[in-house]
Amino acid sequence: MYPPPSPAAQQASLFPPDPAGAPRPYRVPIYRVTLVREHAVAVAQPQLRSSREAAVLFRQHLGAVDREHFMVAMLDQKHKVIGLNTVSMGSLTASVVHPREVLKPAILCNAAALVCCHNHPSGAPRSA
């Protein structure tokens, strides 16, 4: 991580103050986005070739959770799993998901493909 600028550097500007009191130019912040690995899980099959294999992977990670989750598996060009990301943890009956949050980890991982997963803790995928 870059060290923060010193107070003197923060006050100094690329543009000298205008004696007439004209507004100073707007300063645009510079950001750096990082991807953080939290932990790893052991899998029997690193490459996903079918939806059945993807379901096994997600079930292994989710287990018997008591609320809805929306997850993404990021894959490389050979469909080897690069990583898993929990996009949303919801309530018993709902999980809010926005496309921006689905795509963000995939872009950061340089993924070539995605597999999305959504569970139903009740075990019933259809409402009565």
N, CA, C and O atoms as CSV, one atom per row, in Angstrom:
chain,resi,resn,atom,element,x,y,z
A,1,MET,N,N,0.840,-1.166,0.000
A,1,MET,CA,C,0.000,0.000,0.000
A,1,MET,C,C,0.884,1.227,0.000
A,1,MET,O,O,1.903,1.258,0.691
A,2,TYR,N,N,0.517,2.223,-0.752
A,2,TYR,CA,C,1.290,3.447,-0.835
A,2,TYR,C,C,1.110,4.259,0.435
A,2,TYR,O,O,0.012,4.300,0.990
A,3,PRO,N,N,2.186,4.914,0.911
A,3,PRO,CA,C,2.021,5.743,2.117
A,3,PRO,C,C,1.195,6.978,1.788
A,3,PRO,O,O,1.270,7.492,0.672
A,4,PRO,N,N,0.404,7.461,2.749
A,4,PRO,CA,C,-0.394,8.662,2.490
A,4,PRO,C,C,0.518,9.867,2.364
A,4,PRO,O,O,1.593,9.901,2.964
A,5,PRO,N,N,0.098,10.857,1.588
A,5,PRO,CA,C,0.935,12.047,1.432
A,5,PRO,C,C,1.041,12.810,2.754
A,5,PRO,O,O,0.134,12.781,3.587
A,6,SER,N,N,2.156,13.480,2.915
A,6,SER,CA,C,2.366,14.270,4.128
A,6,SER,C,C,1.409,15.464,4.137
A,6,SER,O,O,0.916,15.873,3.085
A,7,PRO,N,N,1.145,16.024,5.324
A,7,PRO,CA,C,0.251,17.196,5.383
A,7,PRO,C,C,0.737,18.348,4.512
A,7,PRO,O,O,-0.063,19.061,3.906
A,8,ALA,N,N,2.068,18.526,4.453
A,8,ALA,CA,C,2.598,19.612,3.613
A,8,ALA,C,C,2.306,19.344,2.144
A,8,ALA,O,O,1.980,20.259,1.387
A,9,ALA,N,N,2.427,18.075,1.750
A,9,ALA,CA,C,2.155,17.730,0.353
A,9,ALA,C,C,0.674,17.855,0.035
A,9,ALA,O,O,0.298,18.189,-1.089
A,10,GLN,N,N,-0.179,17.581,1.046
A,10,GLN,CA,C,-1.613,17.719,0.823
A,10,GLN,C,C,-1.994,19.177,0.600
A,10,GLN,O,O,-2.873,19.481,-0.206
A,11,GLN,N,N,-1.329,20.075,1.320
A,11,GLN,CA,C,-1.664,21.490,1.176
A,11,GLN,C,C,-1.073,22.081,-0.092
A,11,GLN,O,O,-1.649,22.995,-0.683
A,12,ALA,N,N,0.069,21.567,-0.510
A,12,ALA,CA,C,0.673,22.068,-1.743
A,12,ALA,C,C,-0.184,21.634,-2.919
A,12,ALA,O,O,-0.801,20.569,-2.893
A,13,SER,N,N,-0.216,22.449,-3.926
A,13,SER,CA,C,-1.041,22.144,-5.076
A,13,SER,C,C,-0.236,22.289,-6.350
A,13,SER,O,O,0.764,23.005,-6.396
A,14,LEU,N,N,-0.684,21.603,-7.371
A,14,LEU,CA,C,-0.060,21.792,-8.676
A,14,LEU,C,C,-0.393,23.160,-9.240
A,14,LEU,O,O,0.306,23.676,-10.112
A,15,PHE,N,N,-1.466,23.737,-8.734
A,15,PHE,CA,C,-1.928,25.028,-9.218
A,15,PHE,C,C,-1.793,26.052,-8.099
A,15,PHE,O,O,-2.368,25.856,-7.029
A,16,PRO,N,N,-1.055,27.135,-8.311
A,16,PRO,CA,C,-0.935,28.155,-7.259
A,16,PRO,C,C,-2.278,28.828,-7.020
A,16,PRO,O,O,-3.103,28.893,-7.931
A,17,PRO,N,N,-2.516,29.341,-5.787
A,17,PRO,CA,C,-3.786,30.013,-5.520
A,17,PRO,C,C,-3.949,31.249,-6.387
A,17,PRO,O,O,-2.991,31.979,-6.642
A,18,ASP,N,N,-5.148,31.465,-6.823
A,18,ASP,CA,C,-5.465,32.625,-7.656
A,18,ASP,C,C,-5.685,33.826,-6.733
A,18,ASP,O,O,-6.544,33.780,-5.853
A,19,PRO,N,N,-4.906,34.908,-6.930
A,19,PRO,CA,C,-5.076,36.070,-6.048
A,19,PRO,C,C,-6.465,36.697,-6.165
A,19,PRO,O,O,-6.917,37.360,-5.231
A,20,ALA,N,N,-7.134,36.504,-7.270
A,20,ALA,CA,C,-8.458,37.115,-7.455
A,20,ALA,C,C,-9.541,36.292,-6.763
A,20,ALA,O,O,-10.700,36.706,-6.744
A,21,GLY,N,N,-9.197,35.146,-6.200
A,21,GLY,CA,C,-10.184,34.333,-5.494
A,21,GLY,C,C,-10.969,33.386,-6.383
A,21,GLY,O,O,-12.013,32.880,-5.972
A,22,ALA,N,N,-10.491,33.139,-7.584
A,22,ALA,CA,C,-11.181,32.210,-8.481
A,22,ALA,C,C,-11.103,30.796,-7.899
A,22,ALA,O,O,-10.144,30.469,-7.200
A,23,PRO,N,N,-12.087,29.971,-8.175
A,23,PRO,CA,C,-12.059,28.613,-7.622
A,23,PRO,C,C,-10.868,27.820,-8.150
A,23,PRO,O,O,-10.446,27.984,-9.295
A,24,ARG,N,N,-10.341,26.959,-7.289
A,24,ARG,CA,C,-9.212,26.118,-7.675
A,24,ARG,C,C,-9.716,24.926,-8.473
A,24,ARG,O,O,-10.868,24.523,-8.315
A,25,PRO,N,N,-8.882,24.361,-9.317
A,25,PRO,CA,C,-9.296,23.183,-10.096
A,25,PRO,C,C,-9.632,22.013,-9.169
A,25,PRO,O,O,-9.068,21.871,-8.083
A,26,TYR,N,N,-10.544,21.200,-9.621
A,26,TYR,CA,C,-10.964,20.018,-8.863
A,26,TYR,C,C,-9.856,18.980,-8.886
A,26,TYR,O,O,-9.248,18.744,-9.930
A,27,ARG,N,N,-9.588,18.355,-7.743
A,27,ARG,CA,C,-8.562,17.312,-7.641
A,27,ARG,C,C,-9.240,15.949,-7.724
A,27,ARG,O,O,-10.146,15.654,-6.944
A,28,VAL,N,N,-8.810,15.135,-8.650
A,28,VAL,CA,C,-9.398,13.808,-8.859
A,28,VAL,C,C,-8.620,12.784,-8.037
A,28,VAL,O,O,-7.403,12.676,-8.185
A,29,PRO,N,N,-9.297,12.033,-7.177
A,29,PRO,CA,C,-8.585,11.016,-6.393
A,29,PRO,C,C,-8.117,9.858,-7.268
A,29,PRO,O,O,-8.758,9.517,-8.262
A,30,ILE,N,N,-7.007,9.267,-6.889
A,30,ILE,CA,C,-6.457,8.104,-7.581
A,30,ILE,C,C,-6.654,6.897,-6.669
A,30,ILE,O,O,-6.281,6.942,-5.496
A,31,TYR,N,N,-7.242,5.808,-7.199
A,31,TYR,CA,C,-7.536,4.619,-6.416
A,31,TYR,C,C,-6.763,3.429,-6.938
A,31,TYR,O,O,-6.366,3.380,-8.102
A,32,ARG,N,N,-6.561,2.472,-6.053
A,32,ARG,CA,C,-5.986,1.184,-6.437
A,32,ARG,C,C,-6.910,0.120,-5.867
A,32,ARG,O,O,-7.186,0.119,-4.667
A,33,VAL,N,N,-7.391,-0.787,-6.714
A,33,VAL,CA,C,-8.310,-1.842,-6.303
A,33,VAL,C,C,-7.518,-3.132,-6.171
A,33,VAL,O,O,-6.709,-3.468,-7.035
A,34,THR,N,N,-7.762,-3.857,-5.071
A,34,THR,CA,C,-7.046,-5.104,-4.859
A,34,THR,C,C,-8.014,-6.246,-4.594
A,34,THR,O,O,-9.154,-6.035,-4.179
A,35,LEU,N,N,-7.546,-7.427,-4.835
A,35,LEU,CA,C,-8.292,-8.648,-4.566
A,35,LEU,C,C,-7.606,-9.337,-3.397
A,35,LEU,O,O,-6.390,-9.525,-3.414
A,36,VAL,N,N,-8.380,-9.715,-2.378
A,36,VAL,CA,C,-7.805,-10.305,-1.172
A,36,VAL,C,C,-8.244,-11.762,-1.052
A,36,VAL,O,O,-9.438,-12.058,-1.104
A,37,ARG,N,N,-7.295,-12.659,-0.894
A,37,ARG,CA,C,-7.606,-14.077,-0.692
A,37,ARG,C,C,-7.845,-14.282,0.796
A,37,ARG,O,O,-6.984,-13.976,1.620
A,38,GLU,N,N,-9.029,-14.806,1.137
A,38,GLU,CA,C,-9.368,-15.013,2.537
A,38,GLU,C,C,-8.893,-16.374,3.034
A,38,GLU,O,O,-8.238,-16.457,4.073
A,39,HIS,N,N,-9.207,-17.421,2.317
A,39,HIS,CA,C,-8.773,-18.768,2.643
A,39,HIS,C,C,-9.003,-19.651,1.425
A,39,HIS,O,O,-9.435,-19.164,0.380
A,40,ALA,N,N,-8.723,-20.923,1.545
A,40,ALA,CA,C,-8.890,-21.852,0.423
A,40,ALA,C,C,-9.634,-23.092,0.893
A,40,ALA,O,O,-9.599,-23.440,2.073
A,41,VAL,N,N,-10.310,-23.756,-0.042
A,41,VAL,CA,C,-10.988,-25.015,0.254
A,41,VAL,C,C,-10.428,-26.081,-0.682
A,41,VAL,O,O,-10.074,-25.792,-1.825
A,42,ALA,N,N,-10.353,-27.300,-0.193
A,42,ALA,CA,C,-9.869,-28.418,-1.010
A,42,ALA,C,C,-11.018,-28.932,-1.871
A,42,ALA,O,O,-12.136,-29.112,-1.390
A,43,VAL,N,N,-10.730,-29.163,-3.144
A,43,VAL,CA,C,-11.738,-29.697,-4.062
A,43,VAL,C,C,-11.173,-30.935,-4.743
A,43,VAL,O,O,-9.968,-31.044,-4.968
A,44,ALA,N,N,-12.072,-31.874,-5.068
A,44,ALA,CA,C,-11.660,-33.111,-5.734
A,44,ALA,C,C,-11.374,-32.870,-7.215
A,44,ALA,O,O,-10.484,-33.491,-7.796
A,45,GLN,N,N,-12.139,-31.963,-7.812
A,45,GLN,CA,C,-12.047,-31.709,-9.253
A,45,GLN,C,C,-11.812,-30.210,-9.478
A,45,GLN,O,O,-12.738,-29.422,-9.283
A,46,PRO,N,N,-10.599,-29.788,-9.886
A,46,PRO,CA,C,-10.357,-28.355,-10.066
A,46,PRO,C,C,-11.000,-27.776,-11.324
A,46,PRO,O,O,-11.181,-26.562,-11.426
A,47,GLN,N,N,-11.346,-28.640,-12.283
A,47,GLN,CA,C,-11.923,-28.182,-13.547
A,47,GLN,C,C,-13.403,-28.540,-13.586
A,47,GLN,O,O,-13.777,-29.670,-13.271
A,48,LEU,N,N,-14.248,-27.581,-13.972
A,48,LEU,CA,C,-15.685,-27.833,-14.065
A,48,LEU,C,C,-16.050,-28.172,-15.505
A,48,LEU,O,O,-15.816,-27.380,-16.418
A,49,ARG,N,N,-16.627,-29.357,-15.699
A,49,ARG,CA,C,-17.020,-29.789,-17.039
A,49,ARG,C,C,-18.525,-29.884,-17.205
A,49,ARG,O,O,-19.022,-30.062,-18.317
A,50,SER,N,N,-19.266,-29.763,-16.079
A,50,SER,CA,C,-20.720,-29.885,-16.159
A,50,SER,C,C,-21.354,-29.125,-15.008
A,50,SER,O,O,-20.683,-28.739,-14.050
A,51,SER,N,N,-22.660,-28.917,-15.118
A,51,SER,CA,C,-23.392,-28.252,-14.048
A,51,SER,C,C,-23.421,-29.125,-12.795
A,51,SER,O,O,-23.475,-28.607,-11.680
A,52,ARG,N,N,-23.387,-30.432,-12.971
A,52,ARG,CA,C,-23.360,-31.353,-11.830
A,52,ARG,C,C,-22.077,-31.159,-11.010
A,52,ARG,O,O,-22.123,-31.139,-9.780
A,53,GLU,N,N,-20.942,-31.017,-11.689
A,53,GLU,CA,C,-19.674,-30.779,-10.995
A,53,GLU,C,C,-19.679,-29.427,-10.297
A,53,GLU,O,O,-19.129,-29.293,-9.204
A,54,ALA,N,N,-20.292,-28.427,-10.915
A,54,ALA,CA,C,-20.407,-27.104,-10.289
A,54,ALA,C,C,-21.270,-27.188,-9.033
A,54,ALA,O,O,-20.945,-26.575,-8.016
A,55,ALA,N,N,-22.370,-27.946,-9.098
A,55,ALA,CA,C,-23.256,-28.096,-7.936
A,55,ALA,C,C,-22.517,-28.765,-6.780
A,55,ALA,O,O,-22.697,-28.376,-5.626
A,56,VAL,N,N,-21.688,-29.766,-7.076
A,56,VAL,CA,C,-20.912,-30.430,-6.033
A,56,VAL,C,C,-19.959,-29.433,-5.369
A,56,VAL,O,O,-19.829,-29.418,-4.145
A,57,LEU,N,N,-19.302,-28.609,-6.166
A,57,LEU,CA,C,-18.379,-27.602,-5.640
A,57,LEU,C,C,-19.100,-26.624,-4.711
A,57,LEU,O,O,-18.648,-26.368,-3.595
A,58,PHE,N,N,-20.220,-26.082,-5.180
A,58,PHE,CA,C,-20.943,-25.098,-4.374
A,58,PHE,C,C,-21.530,-25.735,-3.110
A,58,PHE,O,O,-21.500,-25.123,-2.043
A,59,ARG,N,N,-22.061,-26.952,-3.219
A,59,ARG,CA,C,-22.615,-27.623,-2.040
A,59,ARG,C,C,-21.540,-27.873,-0.990
A,59,ARG,O,O,-21.782,-27.746,0.210
A,60,GLN,N,N,-20.352,-28.229,-1.462
A,60,GLN,CA,C,-19.239,-28.461,-0.540
A,60,GLN,C,C,-18.912,-27.177,0.220
A,60,GLN,O,O,-18.639,-27.215,1.420
A,61,HIS,N,N,-18.940,-26.063,-0.463
A,61,HIS,CA,C,-18.595,-24.794,0.181
A,61,HIS,C,C,-19.736,-24.267,1.053
A,61,HIS,O,O,-19.496,-23.778,2.157
A,62,LEU,N,N,-20.966,-24.362,0.567
A,62,LEU,CA,C,-22.101,-23.809,1.301
A,62,LEU,C,C,-22.533,-24.680,2.477
A,62,LEU,O,O,-22.896,-24.163,3.534
A,63,GLY,N,N,-22.494,-25.984,2.298
A,63,GLY,CA,C,-22.960,-26.867,3.357
A,63,GLY,C,C,-24.448,-26.677,3.586
A,63,GLY,O,O,-25.207,-26.516,2.630
A,64,ALA,N,N,-24.871,-26.694,4.831
A,64,ALA,CA,C,-26.291,-26.544,5.178
A,64,ALA,C,C,-26.512,-25.162,5.780
A,64,ALA,O,O,-26.784,-25.044,6.975
A,65,VAL,N,N,-26.399,-24.128,4.975
A,65,VAL,CA,C,-26.607,-22.765,5.469
A,65,VAL,C,C,-28.094,-22.515,5.700
A,65,VAL,O,O,-28.947,-23.164,5.094
A,66,ASP,N,N,-28.388,-21.570,6.578
A,66,ASP,CA,C,-29.775,-21.309,6.949
A,66,ASP,C,C,-30.378,-20.102,6.252
A,66,ASP,O,O,-31.488,-19.690,6.589
A,67,ARG,N,N,-29.678,-19.530,5.293
A,67,ARG,CA,C,-30.213,-18.392,4.536
A,67,ARG,C,C,-29.732,-18.474,3.091
A,67,ARG,O,O,-28.800,-19.210,2.767
A,68,GLU,N,N,-30.383,-17.710,2.243
A,68,GLU,CA,C,-30.042,-17.765,0.820
A,68,GLU,C,C,-28.701,-17.086,0.553
A,68,GLU,O,O,-28.387,-16.037,1.116
A,69,HIS,N,N,-27.927,-17.713,-0.318
A,69,HIS,CA,C,-26.636,-17.174,-0.754
A,69,HIS,C,C,-26.632,-17.115,-2.276
A,69,HIS,O,O,-27.249,-17.946,-2.942
A,70,PHE,N,N,-25.933,-16.129,-2.814
A,70,PHE,CA,C,-25.657,-16.071,-4.249
A,70,PHE,C,C,-24.144,-16.061,-4.371
A,70,PHE,O,O,-23.477,-15.174,-3.840
A,71,MET,N,N,-23.607,-17.050,-5.071
A,71,MET,CA,C,-22.160,-17.189,-5.204
A,71,MET,C,C,-21.735,-17.232,-6.663
A,71,MET,O,O,-22.527,-17.532,-7.556
A,72,VAL,N,N,-20.469,-16.926,-6.879
A,72,VAL,CA,C,-19.884,-16.959,-8.216
A,72,VAL,C,C,-18.591,-17.757,-8.158
A,72,VAL,O,O,-17.773,-17.563,-7.259
A,73,ALA,N,N,-18.412,-18.645,-9.110
A,73,ALA,CA,C,-17.135,-19.329,-9.299
A,73,ALA,C,C,-16.479,-18.702,-10.523
A,73,ALA,O,O,-17.072,-18.665,-11.601
A,74,MET,N,N,-15.273,-18.216,-10.357
A,74,MET,CA,C,-14.526,-17.633,-11.465
A,74,MET,C,C,-13.655,-18.720,-12.084
A,74,MET,O,O,-12.973,-19.458,-11.373
A,75,LEU,N,N,-13.680,-18.813,-13.401
A,75,LEU,CA,C,-12.964,-19.879,-14.109
A,75,LEU,C,C,-11.956,-19.281,-15.088
A,75,LEU,O,O,-12.158,-18.189,-15.620
A,76,ASP,N,N,-10.862,-20.018,-15.316
A,76,ASP,CA,C,-9.914,-19.595,-16.341
A,76,ASP,C,C,-10.379,-20.115,-17.706
A,76,ASP,O,O,-11.490,-20.632,-17.819
A,77,GLN,N,N,-9.552,-19.985,-18.727
A,77,GLN,CA,C,-9.950,-20.362,-20.084
A,77,GLN,C,C,-10.143,-21.866,-20.250
A,77,GLN,O,O,-10.794,-22.298,-21.201
A,78,LYS,N,N,-9.589,-22.677,-19.337
A,78,LYS,CA,C,-9.776,-24.133,-19.394
A,78,LYS,C,C,-10.813,-24.608,-18.384
A,78,LYS,O,O,-10.916,-25.802,-18.103
A,79,HIS,N,N,-11.578,-23.670,-17.844
A,79,HIS,CA,C,-12.633,-23.911,-16.852
A,79,HIS,C,C,-12.110,-24.464,-15.533
A,79,HIS,O,O,-12.826,-25.166,-14.819
A,80,LYS,N,N,-10.864,-24.149,-15.215
A,80,LYS,CA,C,-10.313,-24.466,-13.913
A,80,LYS,C,C,-10.759,-23.354,-12.959
A,80,LYS,O,O,-10.725,-22.176,-13.315
A,81,VAL,N,N,-11.172,-23.729,-11.761
A,81,VAL,CA,C,-11.690,-22.745,-10.812
A,81,VAL,C,C,-10.553,-21.877,-10.283
A,81,VAL,O,O,-9.600,-22.374,-9.683
A,82,ILE,N,N,-10.672,-20.576,-10.516
A,82,ILE,CA,C,-9.711,-19.606,-9.995
A,82,ILE,C,C,-10.073,-19.264,-8.554
A,82,ILE,O,O,-9.198,-19.136,-7.697
A,83,GLY,N,N,-11.369,-19.117,-8.297
A,83,GLY,CA,C,-11.805,-18.753,-6.956
A,83,GLY,C,C,-13.312,-18.715,-6.839
A,83,GLY,O,O,-14.033,-18.745,-7.836
A,84,LEU,N,N,-13.776,-18.647,-5.596
A,84,LEU,CA,C,-15.198,-18.529,-5.279
A,84,LEU,C,C,-15.431,-17.205,-4.571
A,84,LEU,O,O,-14.579,-16.743,-3.812
A,85,ASN,N,N,-16.572,-16.600,-4.816
A,85,ASN,CA,C,-16.929,-15.356,-4.145
A,85,ASN,C,C,-18.393,-15.395,-3.749
A,85,ASN,O,O,-19.254,-15.715,-4.569
A,86,THR,N,N,-18.679,-15.070,-2.492
A,86,THR,CA,C,-20.052,-14.932,-2.039
A,86,THR,C,C,-20.490,-13.512,-2.349
A,86,THR,O,O,-20.028,-12.559,-1.721
A,87,VAL,N,N,-21.377,-13.374,-3.312
A,87,VAL,CA,C,-21.844,-12.056,-3.742
A,87,VAL,C,C,-22.848,-11.492,-2.751
A,87,VAL,O,O,-22.814,-10.306,-2.422
A,88,SER,N,N,-23.750,-12.361,-2.275
A,88,SER,CA,C,-24.808,-11.881,-1.396
A,88,SER,C,C,-25.240,-12.975,-0.433
A,88,SER,O,O,-25.393,-14.134,-0.818
A,89,MET,N,N,-25.434,-12.591,0.831
A,89,MET,CA,C,-26.061,-13.453,1.826
A,89,MET,C,C,-27.363,-12.769,2.197
A,89,MET,O,O,-27.366,-11.641,2.690
A,90,GLY,N,N,-28.449,-13.445,1.960
A,90,GLY,CA,C,-29.750,-12.835,2.183
A,90,GLY,C,C,-30.427,-13.338,3.433
A,90,GLY,O,O,-29.785,-13.642,4.439
A,91,SER,N,N,-31.732,-13.419,3.346
A,91,SER,CA,C,-32.540,-13.898,4.465
A,91,SER,C,C,-32.997,-15.319,4.163
A,91,SER,O,O,-32.444,-15.987,3.289
A,92,LEU,N,N,-33.990,-15.764,4.880
A,92,LEU,CA,C,-34.517,-17.110,4.666
A,92,LEU,C,C,-35.140,-17.258,3.280
A,92,LEU,O,O,-35.100,-18.339,2.693
A,93,THR,N,N,-35.716,-16.171,2.756
A,93,THR,CA,C,-36.472,-16.270,1.502
A,93,THR,C,C,-35.980,-15.389,0.368
A,93,THR,O,O,-36.562,-15.420,-0.716
A,94,ALA,N,N,-34.930,-14.604,0.575
A,94,ALA,CA,C,-34.497,-13.693,-0.489
A,94,ALA,C,C,-33.008,-13.384,-0.383
A,94,ALA,O,O,-32.415,-13.438,0.695
A,95,SER,N,N,-32.425,-13.059,-1.531
A,95,SER,CA,C,-31.035,-12.619,-1.607
A,95,SER,C,C,-30.944,-11.582,-2.722
A,95,SER,O,O,-31.238,-11.883,-3.879
A,96,VAL,N,N,-30.540,-10.372,-2.380
A,96,VAL,CA,C,-30.473,-9.278,-3.350
A,96,VAL,C,C,-29.129,-9.334,-4.069
A,96,VAL,O,O,-28.077,-9.418,-3.436
A,97,VAL,N,N,-29.177,-9.285,-5.402
A,97,VAL,CA,C,-27.967,-9.380,-6.212
A,97,VAL,C,C,-27.995,-8.294,-7.277
A,97,VAL,O,O,-29.014,-8.078,-7.933
A,98,HIS,N,N,-26.865,-7.615,-7.443
A,98,HIS,CA,C,-26.725,-6.615,-8.512
A,98,HIS,C,C,-25.618,-7.091,-9.453
A,98,HIS,O,O,-24.598,-7.604,-8.991
A,99,PRO,N,N,-25.805,-6.929,-10.764
A,99,PRO,CA,C,-24.791,-7.399,-11.724
A,99,PRO,C,C,-23.390,-6.854,-11.457
A,99,PRO,O,O,-22.400,-7.544,-11.700
A,100,ARG,N,N,-23.303,-5.637,-10.963
A,100,ARG,CA,C,-21.997,-5.029,-10.666
A,100,ARG,C,C,-21.227,-5.890,-9.665
A,100,ARG,O,O,-20.023,-6.097,-9.818
A,101,GLU,N,N,-21.923,-6.394,-8.637
A,101,GLU,CA,C,-21.275,-7.198,-7.605
A,101,GLU,C,C,-20.930,-8.596,-8.105
A,101,GLU,O,O,-20.025,-9.233,-7.567
A,102,VAL,N,N,-21.627,-9.078,-9.112
A,102,VAL,CA,C,-21.311,-10.382,-9.712
A,102,VAL,C,C,-20.049,-10.267,-10.565
A,102,VAL,O,O,-19.190,-11.149,-10.534
A,103,LEU,N,N,-19.943,-9.187,-11.321
A,103,LEU,CA,C,-18.841,-9.035,-12.264
A,103,LEU,C,C,-17.543,-8.528,-11.639
A,103,LEU,O,O,-16.458,-8.801,-12.154
A,104,LYS,N,N,-17.648,-7.794,-10.537
A,104,LYS,CA,C,-16.453,-7.199,-9.927
A,104,LYS,C,C,-15.379,-8.235,-9.585
A,104,LYS,O,O,-14.234,-8.051,-9.998
A,105,PRO,N,N,-15.684,-9.319,-8.849
A,105,PRO,CA,C,-14.620,-10.289,-8.549
A,105,PRO,C,C,-14.108,-10.992,-9.805
A,105,PRO,O,O,-12.931,-11.344,-9.875
A,106,ALA,N,N,-14.965,-11.199,-10.784
A,106,ALA,CA,C,-14.538,-11.858,-12.024
A,106,ALA,C,C,-13.528,-10.994,-12.775
A,106,ALA,O,O,-12.551,-11.507,-13.322
A,107,ILE,N,N,-13.758,-9.714,-12.801
A,107,ILE,CA,C,-12.824,-8.798,-13.476
A,107,ILE,C,C,-11.499,-8.762,-12.724
A,107,ILE,O,O,-10.432,-8.802,-13.337
A,108,LEU,N,N,-11.567,-8.687,-11.399
A,108,LEU,CA,C,-10.344,-8.640,-10.607
A,108,LEU,C,C,-9.521,-9.918,-10.723
A,108,LEU,O,O,-8.296,-9.874,-10.614
A,109,CYS,N,N,-10.180,-11.058,-10.943
A,109,CYS,CA,C,-9.490,-12.350,-11.087
A,109,CYS,C,C,-9.044,-12.614,-12.523
A,109,CYS,O,O,-8.377,-13.615,-12.787
A,110,ASN,N,N,-9.399,-11.740,-13.443
A,110,ASN,CA,C,-9.142,-11.971,-14.867
A,110,ASN,C,C,-9.791,-13.269,-15.325
A,110,ASN,O,O,-9.192,-14.041,-16.074
A,111,ALA,N,N,-11.010,-13.503,-14.875
A,111,ALA,CA,C,-11.718,-14.737,-15.218
A,111,ALA,C,C,-12.149,-14.737,-16.679
A,111,ALA,O,O,-12.497,-13.701,-17.244
A,112,ALA,N,N,-12.117,-15.923,-17.272
A,112,ALA,CA,C,-12.586,-16.089,-18.642
A,112,ALA,C,C,-14.046,-16.516,-18.671
A,112,ALA,O,O,-14.730,-16.337,-19.679
A,113,ALA,N,N,-14.528,-17.086,-17.555
A,113,ALA,CA,C,-15.911,-17.561,-17.483
A,113,ALA,C,C,-16.397,-17.486,-16.038
A,113,ALA,O,O,-15.607,-17.387,-15.099
A,114,LEU,N,N,-17.718,-17.536,-15.891
A,114,LEU,CA,C,-18.354,-17.488,-14.576
A,114,LEU,C,C,-19.370,-18.607,-14.450
A,114,LEU,O,O,-19.996,-19.003,-15.433
A,115,VAL,N,N,-19.530,-19.113,-13.238
A,115,VAL,CA,C,-20.644,-19.995,-12.918
A,115,VAL,C,C,-21.314,-19.371,-11.702
A,115,VAL,O,O,-20.665,-19.142,-10.681
A,116,CYS,N,N,-22.612,-19.096,-11.809
A,116,CYS,CA,C,-23.354,-18.484,-10.713
A,116,CYS,C,C,-24.180,-19.541,-9.995
A,116,CYS,O,O,-24.647,-20.503,-10.605
A,117,CYS,N,N,-24.353,-19.349,-8.696
A,117,CYS,CA,C,-25.075,-20.303,-7.877
A,117,CYS,C,C,-25.979,-19.558,-6.913
A,117,CYS,O,O,-25.603,-18.534,-6.342
A,118,HIS,N,N,-27.181,-20.094,-6.747
A,118,HIS,CA,C,-28.136,-19.551,-5.782
A,118,HIS,C,C,-28.790,-20.731,-5.085
A,118,HIS,O,O,-29.274,-21.653,-5.743
A,119,ASN,N,N,-28.808,-20.709,-3.760
A,119,ASN,CA,C,-29.374,-21.849,-3.037
A,119,ASN,C,C,-30.766,-21.527,-2.485
A,119,ASN,O,O,-31.181,-20.369,-2.430
A,120,HIS,N,N,-31.455,-22.558,-2.088
A,120,HIS,CA,C,-32.769,-22.439,-1.411
A,120,HIS,C,C,-32.682,-23.245,-0.140
A,120,HIS,O,O,-32.779,-24.471,-0.185
A,121,PRO,N,N,-32.499,-22.579,1.021
A,121,PRO,CA,C,-32.328,-23.313,2.273
A,121,PRO,C,C,-33.524,-24.199,2.629
A,121,PRO,O,O,-33.366,-25.195,3.334
A,122,SER,N,N,-34.696,-23.849,2.155
A,122,SER,CA,C,-35.871,-24.672,2.456
A,122,SER,C,C,-35.838,-25.998,1.704
A,122,SER,O,O,-36.527,-26.944,2.086
A,123,GLY,N,N,-35.049,-26.074,0.648
A,123,GLY,CA,C,-34.986,-27.274,-0.171
A,123,GLY,C,C,-36.043,-27.293,-1.267
A,123,GLY,O,O,-36.063,-28.211,-2.087
A,124,ALA,N,N,-36.922,-26.292,-1.293
A,124,ALA,CA,C,-37.963,-26.212,-2.304
A,124,ALA,C,C,-37.663,-25.047,-3.247
A,124,ALA,O,O,-37.812,-23.892,-2.846
A,125,PRO,N,N,-37.247,-25.313,-4.482
A,125,PRO,CA,C,-36.908,-24.238,-5.394
A,125,PRO,C,C,-38.115,-23.439,-5.896
A,125,PRO,O,O,-37.949,-22.358,-6.461
A,126,ARG,N,N,-39.312,-23.957,-5.696
A,126,ARG,CA,C,-40.520,-23.250,-6.128
A,126,ARG,C,C,-41.335,-22.886,-4.906
A,126,ARG,O,O,-41.439,-23.668,-3.961
A,127,SER,N,N,-41.924,-21.675,-4.928
A,127,SER,CA,C,-42.787,-21.289,-3.805
A,127,SER,C,C,-44.181,-21.887,-4.000
A,127,SER,O,O,-44.621,-22.100,-5.130
A,128,ALA,N,N,-44.861,-22.150,-2.902
A,128,ALA,CA,C,-46.178,-22.768,-2.954
A,128,ALA,C,C,-47.255,-21.769,-3.287
A,128,ALA,O,O,-48.429,-22.132,-3.370
